[in-house]
């Protein structure tokens, strides 16, 4: 057992989750594989979306995997950083849009 | 960028035996990962044996005008190993008899061998279908005496295969040295100008893509499409095919992997990506590699690891096709580089 919550080498053990629930694990990995195939969006575009989401959900395993995936696809660091900013903008927007609720409440409670 | 070869720097990785030790120790000694031999045995693919000889790959010398960070040859301006006319003549004598359809000239920068042009001229006379020169591109612009290489290549219908790790300057120079990208673009334009790489042209110009770091290459067709789009839109440059080649963990790339603490992860990636279908078409099954001093190897990587062919015939002067065809191919853990994913060879991927 590791002394830290996150262990980089655990990423390569991801597939072993099927050992404790084969049916659900297999369904998940089949679905996951299908999602990232070429479709209406290219696999390259999906890789960048995955990288942005990885940051938003703050998953170090996903960041590791999709930085590497981007490098394999020849995606540049500028493209990667722009994708992360797109994710960050939505995330900060999601926080800030709640300030309308704060403003509404403030106004309602104030004379 | 280090400006000297590992050999010149007296780095321990200039020693082939040390490299082989590293490749057999640690994760492979602990059986955390299977050795290449045991992996093949599990799948009944051991031992690897040659098929029909199709390609003779000749390394005419380790001298190069570049010092690329990933170079498996440890080539550079300070390397003096160079093929002599006598050895070249022995190669020519063999080419006539082997039936090999492809002669693949590599280095270093093969053009820096003073006998390079003579050798190409003689080789084209002996009826080889495809004479390949692995050109680093920058040699064409490096010195006035090389400026006419595109014309020379054209005259002899040489097939040019050139390295290009990315369509951006930063990533290219990071791997191959400052200024390499711009010099390569200039050289590609010179090759295009004489007809190389143009659509429907029979003057073949292919590019080789090596990842510029500790990661495996992505899909070859997708990379080719991205390269074509970027080079055409930004520079109006054309080429025919892109070959993606996996960096094998030897020499300067091994040095980089260890220094950057990527070695174990990289080996894991290679082993996890092992593809049995790639084993059937690895290039050592249809290629023989000849070193600057005439010794024979199963591939250019084995040449750098000083793993001579396991045969009573080990030198080009004694060449015997039948005896060599009975040999067993020498392997170690670096071979995982040629069997990962869609496979890797000097002609790109090996699995469709």
Interface residues (C-beta under 8 A of the other chain):
Chain A: X12 X43 X44 X68 X69 X71 X72 X73 X74 X76
Chain B: X166 X167 X168 X171 X211 X213 X215 X216 X217 X218 X219 X222 X223 X226 X227 X268 X272
